[in-house]
Amino acid sequence: MDSSSVRIVSKCFLKPKTIPQESKQPYYLSPWDYALLSVHYIQKGLLFHKPLYSIDTLLEKLRESLAVTLVHFYPLAGRLSTPKAEKPKSYSVFVDCNNSPGAGFIYATSDLCVADIAGPKHVPLFVHSFFDHHRAVNHDGHTMTLLSVQVTELQDGIFIGVSMNHTMGDGTSFWNFFNAWSEIFQAQESNKAEALCLKNPPVLNRYIPQGYGPLYSLPYSHPDEFIRRYESPVLKERVFCFSSETVRMLKANVNQMCGTTSISSLQSLTAVIWRCITRARRLPLQQETSCRLAADNRGRMYPPLPRDYFGNCISALRTAAKAGELLENDLGWAALKLHQVVAEQTSEKVSQMIDQWLKSPFMYHTDRLFEPMSVMMGSSPRFNKYGCEFGMGKALTLRSGYAHKFDGKVSAYPGREGGGSIDLEVCLVPEFMEALESDEEFMSLVSI
């Protein structure tokens, strides 16, 4: 089935249930946020069994709890705005929380079933139609909602797809929002007085380097000068599951190979996928292949940013090797390279990156940031993704939209079974996916 199997029934806008006083002021962005203006929205969603009560009741509860959640995350109900430039080659952006209809809320229906989504070996393309803002880049937030929720009613399930403008936050911020919405939904279900409170409220004050801002001036006259719309190639996408026992064994083996105890589970698994994808690509032995890991800089800043800082605070840390040495050396060699690049990400390095941007602002472009024949490990198994519940029990699985997908993109999610299990969402061109699925070393680690 294709995207035509999803029918939009209704659309509306939601504003915060009560308007925070601070929302009347411009909401300024940090250098990290500006750098993301030309990449896609974040698109992640959860699949649930249908609730026992009616769809109208569910939709009303979701809208009500989302309006309360937006009180805490009020910038998500705004729009991007660009003030009139006072001089040529000057372009700035901030969030206007006043002149906006609010966040988007869409109700859609489909004749699809849970098994159509969770069952196939490869993720069907129609999953992209469960998300709003298909192919949109973050700069489009001038005319599109910064947050859009699409609730798709299936024959026997519900899919909640969330699209969030990436200038508003990274994966940590995205899942903090999703969890906050779930927390408020469940508190309202229990008629608890704390339905308006959060255990871990977001810290909305954006990081503005001392002596700079709050508005930054990009050296452009028009967005056409820095916006590049990335089109992904034809890809096969599959979610590979690794049990908690396999992950623990892999981590122990890798650390033993390296004579250390400091290499993490994710670094160990990333080393596996880097080597196996490189082998699947049959690269010449002298060709360089790189691997990047998404790293949260909140705790690496000096002074550190709060854990619940709402915004972007990430780096894509890079290491590289010749294909031959990557495959000829053991798994521990690759894992140690990944561990070292993470360990070297100090507060000084983070400061240098920010200083570099302030001196010469730049934009991330997907086709330029990630080299061909590379691997990028995004997201994190530490995010509490299966803790998001909306009266329908634990989610059955997680899926993502069109955004940020290219040959070699891998996203790490916590496994549904918990306990340290990890799921990897892998995107490869068809011939490389077929070769990976025939790789005995790799498939021997996969549980399903």
N, C-alpha and C positions, 0 to 999 in steps of 0.2 A: 504494500500500500504506500501511497505517496502523501505529501503534505495536504492534498485535497481532502483527505479523510478526516481532517480537523476543521470544525466549523465554529467560527466566532459567533457567540450568542449575544453577548453584551460587553460593553466597555464603560468604565467610569473612572473618575479621579478621586483620590482620597487625600485629605489634608490631615495634619495632626489634630487629634480630638480637642486639645486645647493648644492655643498658639503660644509658644514660648516667647517672652519679651525679646530675647536675644536674636530671634529669627528676623526681626525687623531691620537688622544691620546686615551689610554684605558679609558673606562667608568666604573668607579668603583661602586660597589653595597653596600648597607647599611646592617646592621645586620638583619633588617626586611626582606630584599630581600632574603638573604641567607636562612633564616628559611623556605622559601616557595619552595625550590628547588624540593621537592618531592611531591608537590600537582599539580593539573591540571591547565591548561591554563584557563583564563577567556573566556567564550563563550557567547556572547549576540548578538542578531540580531533584525532587524526591518522588518516588512512586509508592502509593499506599493502596491497601485494600479499601473498598468503599465503606463508609460508616453506616451504622444501622439506621441513623436518622436521614431525613430528606436532604437533597442537594441544596435546596433553598436555605435550610437551617445552617448547613455547613458554610455556604457562601456568606451568610449574614454574620456568622461567628468569625470567619476569617477577615471580613471587612472591618468589623468592630475592633478586633484585637490588633489589626494592622494600623488602624487610626491611632490607637493608644501607643503602639510601638513607635510611630512616627513622632510622637511628642519627644521621645528620647533621641531619635535620629532625624530631627527636623530638616537637615540639609537635603535629605533624599527626596523631600517633597518640593524642592526648588528646581530651578533651571539654570544652566550656565548663561552668563551674560558677559558681553565685551563692551567696556566703555569706549566712547568715541576717542580716538587717538589724538593727542595734542601735537604730535610730531610724526613725520613719515617713518616708516619702518619701526613701528611700535605697536605691539598687539598684546593685550592683557585679557585675563579671564578670571571671573569670580562666580560664586553661586548667589543668585538672587532668590531669596525665599519668599518674597512678597508677590512678585509678578509671575506667579505660576499657578496652574490649576491643581497641582498636587502630584502625587505618585499615581501610576496607572494600575488598574485592577481589571483583569479580563476573565470572562467566563467562556469556556469553549466546550464543545462536545465532540465525541468521536465514537465510531463503531469498533474501534480497536479494543483489545483485551490486555490484561496484565501480561499474559503469556506472549503476546506479540512484541512486547518491549523487553521483558526479562528473559525470554526464551531463546531467541536466535543467538548463534555463536558470535556473529558480528552485529554491532549496534546498527539498527535500521536508520536510514536517512530521515524518515518521517519524524524521528525524535526532535529534530531541529524545529519542527512546527509547534512544539510544546512551549516555545519561548518567544516572547516579544522582542522587538529590536533586532531582527535577523540581519546580520552583516553590518549593523550600525557601528560607527566609530564614536569614541567618547566626545569628540567635538560636536557631534550631532545633538548632544544634550542642550544645545542652545534652543532647539525646537522640539526635542523629544523629552519624555520624562526621564529623570535620572534613575528612577526605580520603577520597574514594571513587574507585576505578578500576574502570571497566567495560570488559572486553575482549569485543567482539562478533565472533564468527566468521561471516563471510559465505560465500557460495558460493565466491568466488575472492579473498577479501581478509580483512583484520583491521582493525577500528576500535578504537582505544584512546581512550576518553573519560575525562577526568579532571575531577572536581568537587572544588573546594577552597573551604573556607569563607573568605569574603572578609575576615573579621576577622584571618585568619592572614597575609594578604599581598595585595599588588597584582599587576598583570600582570608586573612585573619579578620579583617573588618566585615567582610561579607558574611562569614559564618557566625560572627558575634551578633550581627543583625538577625540572621535566620534563627539563631538560638534564642535571642531576646523575644522575637515574635512568638516562637513556640512557648516560651516561659509565660508570656502574658496571656496567650490563648488558654493555656492550662490553668492559670490562676483564675481567669474569668469563668472557666468551666466549673471550678470549685467554689465560685462565689467568694473568693478570698479578697480581703481588703487590700492586700499588697498587689492587686492586679495592675496598679498604676506604678509600681516600683519594679526595679530590677536588681538582681543579686550583684551583677557586674555592669553598671551603666557605662556607656561609652564615654571616653574623654574626647570631646569634640574640638578642643583648642588645637588648631593645626600648628605643626612645627614650622616656625618662621625663623631662619637663621638671624642671629643678632646683627643689627645694622642693615638689614635688608627688608624688602617688602613694605607693607603686606601685599601690594600688587607687584608683580614682576612684568617686565617689558620684554616680550619676545621680538627679535629683530626681523619682523615681517610686517607687511602691509595688509595681507589678505590670507585667509586660511588655506587657499589653494597652494600657497607656497610651502606649506609644511604638512598637509594632510595627504596621506597615501593610503588608498583603500586596498587592503590585502585580500586576494582571492585564493582560497586554499585549492590545492590540486585534488584530483580524485583520490580518495583515501579509503582504506579499510580501517575500521575502528573496532577494537575488542577489549573487553575487560577481563584481565587475568587475575585469578584469586590465589593468594598465598596464605596458607594456614598459619596460625600463631606458632605451631610447632616447627614448621618449615622456616619461618622467619627467625626464631630463636636459634635453630641449628645453624642457619646460614651466618648469622651474626657471630656465633661462637667459633665457627670454623674460620671465618675471615680474621677475627682477632687473634686466633691461635697462629695462623699463617704469618701474621705481622708482629707477633710477640707483644701485643698490646691489649688493652681492654677498652679503648676509647672510640673505636669505630662503631657508629650507630647502625641500627637495623636498616634505616632508609639508605644510608651510604652503602651498606653491603648489597642491598637489593638493586640500587642504582648501578653499582659496578656490574652486576649480573646483566642487567638490561642493556647497558652500554656495550659490553663485550658481545652479547648475543645479537643485538641489532647490527653491530659492525660486521659480524660474521655473516649475517643474513644478506648484507649488502654486497658481500664479496669485493671489498675494496682492495685496490692495489696495496701491497705491504708498506710502501713508502708514503701513501696518502695520509694526511693528517685527519684525525677525527676528534671532535671536541664533545664535551659533555658539560652541561650547565645544571646547577641546582638552585632552586629558589630559596633564598635565605632571608629570614626575618631580622631586620636590623634594630628592632625596638630595644632589646637588651644589650646591643652592641654600641649604642650611642653613649656619649659622655656629656652630661649625665644621661642615663637611660630614659627612654620614653616609657610611659605607663603601658602595662600589658594590654590594657583595653583602649589604647590610643586608636581613634577612628581616623583612618586615612591610609596612605600608602607609605610603606617603610620597608621595602624589599630590594634585594639585589639578585641578579642572575649570575652566580659565581661560576667561573669557567676554568676548566682544566682541559688539557689536550694531550694527544699521543699519536704516534704513527700507528696505523692499523696493525702492522706487523708486531710491534712491541706490545701492543695492547693484548693481542691474542696469544703471543708466545709466552708472555709472563702469566703467572697464576692470578686467580681472582683477587687475592690479597693485595697484589701490586696495584690493580685498578682502584680498589676500595681505599687504599692508603692515599693515592693521589687525590681522590675526592675528599677524604677526611682533611688532608692538609690544606686544600683551598678554602674549606669552611673554617678551619682553625686560624687561618691567616686573615680572616675578615674581622679586623680590629676596629675600634672606634676611630683610629687615625685614618684607616682606609675609607671608612664611611664618610668622614669629614672631607677627605681629599676629593671624593666623588661629588659631594655637594658643592665644594669650592669650584670644581671644574665646571659644573653646570651654571653656577652663578656668573662665572667669567665668560662662558660661552654656552648659552642655553641650547639644548638639543632635544630632539624628539625621538622616541623609540619607534622604529618601523619594523614590523615582523620579518619582512623579507630581507632586511639588512642586519638585524640583530642576531639572527640565528643562521649560521653557515649551512650550506648544503651538506648532507651526510653527517649532521650533528645529532645529538640527543639532548632534549631539554626535559628535566624532571621538575614539574610544577606541582602546585597544591601541596598538601601535607596530610599524612595519616594521623596527625595530632589534632586536627580540627574535629570538633564534636558534631559530625554530620548526621549520625544516626540518633542523636539526642533530640533532634527536631521532631516533635510529635504534635499532631493537631487533632486529637480525639479519634485517630484511626489506627492507633498502635504504632509500632516501630516500622519505619519505612522498609519496603521490600528491596529496593536498590536505588542507586543514585545514577543519574545521567546528566550529560552536559549538552550545550547547544553547539552551534556552528563556530563560535568564537575561538580564536587562538589555536587553531588546529593546522598542523603542517606535518610533513614527513619527519618522524622522529620526536614528535611531541608526546610526552608521557605525563600523566597526572596520577599522583598517589592519593588514595583514599583509605580511611580505616575500613577493614573488612567488617561485614555485617555481624559476624560471630563475635567480634570484639577480641579482647585478650591479647592484643598485639598483632592480629592478622592484618594483612594489607592487600588492597586491590589496586592494580595498575591499569589505568585506561591508556591504551597504546594506539597511536595513530601512525600508520605507515602506508606507503603506496602499495597496491595489491601484490606485486611480485615480492616485495620485501616481507610483507605480512605472511605470505605463503611460506617463505623460507624460514621465518621465525617459528611458525607453527610446526615446522618439520625439524626444529633444532632439539635434539634429544636432551642436551644439558638443561636447556630452558624449560621444556615441557615436563621434565621429571620433577621440577619444583612446583609446578602449577597444580592446584587442587581441583579446580574446575575451569 
